[in-house]
């Protein structure tokens, strides 16, 4: 990566984070949270945002000790080159896995709601080609495009808000009936729907501005996603009764499907058309992350070439559910759970750096190759 060419502003950093987080999970989040915590699921989403803020603060503390390094560089400095390469390999596998999951879930939703007669491989191929086009030219192009499409989120919120006229606020009462323990446990499911903030780990050194400005951008992004997700969950909870929502895997689409306007007959399709942009940006981010991580593992092999390689691998993985339909359930279950390791690993690195008093300056001074 050309560092000067790919440096972005901290304002663009904000849009980069939220567009990576918004994606497939937004449709099924109300269903997941209701099955987990019932009508108190929105409290778990707020709690998840609070817990994530603590995780993000840990990231900032780590980058404060290694100002010009990303997570892969820091792993090499703390644990040595061989272990650093192994950690890099795991992160590549993780980014490819999440990209594959996004692709498979996207194809399933499009197949069910828009194009039931189109083969899934065609639906997947279109997103993969678009993802390549988006991520092949580097971080600055990603950030500019994400800034451009973010106003679409406002349209999504307006569409959903229109349905509030038929909502019943009493569906979420009594508040707190699930109990504190279940609300805390339920926040785990909400965190998994907020995945995407890991992009901070690789792009933080490529953002211009002070650490304070970057931390503000990260915090505002987390606040934005937390409030947006909480709002969407609350709208779903007060529109459908508790008995109805438990059988609707994408409640937001079912809400919108019941509304028509003079010039728009299928509001749900309009919503999905906007949602596809969110999936597109999220998928493009993970393809970019996989390729960028690959440049570290394969000794600065061309980023562009790695985008093509990894896109081909992800596209190949998307065929697996065609042979075993349960493969989607395996992916949906295990990949998000595994993500906790990669989310929390920087916290472990921070502890190691404190215990052994290691920082960027100290490691470089002791490295004869630096």
N, C-alpha and C positions, 0 to 999 in steps of 0.2 A: 504493500500500500504506500502510495505517495502521501506522506503525512501532511505536507503543506497543502496539497491539493484537496485532501479529505478533511481538513479541519472545519468544524461547524461551530456556529454560535450557540450560546447556552439557551437562547430562545428556541432555536431549531432542535436542540437537545430535548426540550420539553415535548415537542410534537413527535420526535422520533420514539420516545418512550411510550407515549399513550397510543400511538398507532401500532406499535408492536404488541402492546397488551390487548388492545381491542381485536377481537377476532371471532372464531367459531364459538367460543365458550359463552358469549353474551346471550345467545339464543336459549341455551339450556340452563343457564344459571338459576333462574327462579325455580325451575323444576328440581334441580339438584338440591338447592337450599331448603325447599319445602320438604323433600324426602329426608333431609338430614336433621333439620331443626323445626320443622313445621312453620307456623306463622311467625316465629321469632328469627327466621333466617336472615332478615334484613339486619338484625343486630349483629349477627355473626359476620356479615359483610363489613360493617363498620369496624368491628373488632379486628378483622383481618387487615384492614387498612392501617389500623394503629400498630399492629404487630409488624407489618411490612415496613412501616416508618422506622422501627427499631433496626430491622435488617439493613435498610438503606443507610442509616446512620453508621452502622458497622462498615459498610462499603466505603463511605466517605473517610472514615478513620484510617482504613487501610490505604486508600489512595493519598491520604495526607502524608503517609510515611514513604510512599513510592509515587512521587508526583507525576513522573513522565512515563509510567509503566502501566500496561494493562494486566489483567489477572494472570495471563499465561507467562508474561515476563516475570511477574512477581513469584510465580510458582518455581520458575527456573532459578531465581536468585535465592529463594528460601530453602529449596530441597535439592538443588543440583540439577544439571542439565538432563540426565537420564530420567529422573523422576518427573522433572518438568515436562519432558516430551510425552511421558505416559499420561500425565494429567491432561495435556493438550489433546491427546488421542481420545480420552474419555469425553472431553468437552465436544469434540467433533461428532462423536457418536450420539451425544445428547442432542446437539442441535439438529442433526439429521433425523433423529427419532421424533423430535417435536414437529419438525417440518413435515414429516410423513404423516403424523397424526392429524395435523391441520388439513393436509390434502385429502386424507381419507374421510374425515368428518365433513369437510366442505362438499365432497362429492356425494356423500349420503344425503345431506340436506337438499342440495340442488336436484338430485335424482327424485327425492320425495315430493318436493314442492314446485319445481319449475319444469324439469326436463325428464319425465319418467321413462320416455322411450329412447333417450340418448344413452349410448354405452358410457359407463363410468370412466373408461380410459380416455374418452374424448373430453369429458368434463375436466379430468385431472390434467390432461395434456395442455388444455387452454390456460389453466392456472400456472402450470410449470413454465410455459413459454413466457407468459406475462411476468412471472417472478424472475426469470433470467434477464429479461429486458430491463427490469427495474434495478436489480442488484448488481449487474455486471460492471457498472460504471463507478461504483464506490459510494462512500458514505454521504458525500455532499449531495449527490443526486437523490439518494434516499430521503435525506432530511428535507430537501426542497419540495419533493413530491408530497411527503407527509404533511408538510405545512399547507400545501395547496388543497388537499382533500379533507383536512380536519373539519372545515365548516359543514361537511356532510353529516357529521355527528349531531349537529344542531337540528338538522332536518329529521333525523331519526327520533330525536327527543320530542320534537313537535308532533310528529305522527303518533307517537305513543301517548303523549299528553292529551291529545284530542279524546281519547277513550275514557279519560277520568270522569267525564260527565255521567257515565253509567256505572261508576265504581261504588263499592260499598265499604266504607272505612271500618265497619264493625267486624269485617272478616279477620283483621289482624289482632283483635282483642280476644282475651286479655293478654297484655304484653308481659312477657317473662314466664309464660306457662311452661316452656320447655326446660327451664331450670338453667342455672349458671353453668353447670358442668357441660350440659349438651350444647349450649351456645358457644362455649369455648372450643369444644371439640369440632363443632360445625364450622368454625372459622378456618379450619384446615381445608375444607372443600372450597371455601371462598378464595383462599390464597391460590389454590390450583387454577382457578378461573382467571386469576390476575397475572398468570405467567407472561413473561415478555420483558419484565424489567431487568432480566439478566443481560440485556444489551448494554446496560451500563458498564458491566465488567470489562467489555472489550473496547468500548468507545469513549470512556471517560477521559483518557489522555488526549483524545482527538477533539476535545471541546475547548474552545477559547473562553477565557474568563477566569476569575478567581475561584478557588474551591467554594467560597461562600455563595457565589452566583450559581455555580453548578449544583450545589446542595439545594438551593432554592428551587431550581428547575426540576430537580428530581422529586422534591417534596410536593411541589405544586402538581406535578404529573400524578403522583400517588393520590393526592387529595382529589384530583379530577376524576380519576378512575374509580376511587372508592365511592364518591358521591353519585357518580353516574350509575354504577352497578347497584348501589343501594336504592336509587330512585326506580330503576327498572324492576328490581325485585319487589318493591313496595307496590308499584302499579299492578304487577301481576297478581300479587297477594290480595289486593283489594278489588280486583275485577272478577277473579274466579273464586268460588267458594273452596274451602279446604278439600272437599271431596272431589271437586272438578280438577283442580290443578295437579293432583297426584297422578292423573292419567294423561297429562298433556306434556310431552317431552320438550316442546318448543312453545310455551304459553304465549309469548309475545306475538308470534305469527298467528296463533288462533284468535287472539284478541283482534288483530288488524283485519283478519279475513272476514270478520262480521260487519265491517264498515265499507260502504261504497259512496262515491261522490259522483257528480254529474260527468266529470271528465276522467275519473279513475274508478274503474269497477273493481279491480283487485288491489286493494291497498297493501295486502301482504306481499304482493309481487314487487310493488314499488319499494317497500321496506327491504326486501331481499336484494333488489338491485343496488341499493345503497350499502347494504351489509357486505356484498361481494367485494366492495372496495376495501372494507376493513380486513377481510380475510386475505385479500391480495397483498396489502401492506404488511400484515403479520407474517405471511408466508415469505414474502420478499426479505424481510428482516432475518428470518432464521436461515434462509439460503445464503444471505450475505455473511451471517455469523459463522456458518459452517465453512465457507470459502476462506474467510479471513483467518479463522483458526487453522485451516489447512496450510496457509502460507507460513505459519509458524512451525508446523510439524514437518513440512516438506522443504524447509530451507528457502523460503521466499519464492516458491514456485508461483507463477503468474496467477493473480486473483481471478482474472477473467476465465482462465482455463479451468480453475477449480470450481467456479460457479457452474460451468457446463457439466463437469464430472459429477458433482454432488446432486445437481438437478436430475441427472439421469438415474442416479442411485435412488433418490426419493421417489421418482416416477416408477421405478421398478418395484419398490416396496408397496406402492399403492395398489399393485395387482394382487398382493397376497390375500386380501379379504375376498377376492373372487373365488379363491380355492377353498378358503375356510372362513365362513361368515363370522365365526366366533373370534377371529383374529382382531376384529375391530374392538370387541370387548376387552381383549387382552391389552391392546394398545391403550385404550381409554383408561384402563385400570392401572397398569404398571408404569407407563411413561410419566404421567403426572406425579405419581408417588416417588419415583426415582428422582424427580426434579428437586426434591427437598435436599438431596445430597449436594447437588450443584449450587443450589441457592445458599446453603449454609456453609459450604466449604470455605468461602472467603472469610467467614468469621473464625474458622479454625486457623487460617493463615494469619489473621490479625493477632490471634493469641500467640502463635509461634513467633511472630515478629517481635511481640512485646517480651516474651519469655527469654528469647535469645538476643534481645536488643538489636534487632536487624532493621535497617532502613535502606533506602536506595543509595545514599551516600556511603554508608558503611560497607554494603555488599560490593559496590563498585571499587572501593579502595582496596578490598581484599581479593578482587578478581584480577589475576595477572593479564587476562585477555581483554580487559576493559580499557 
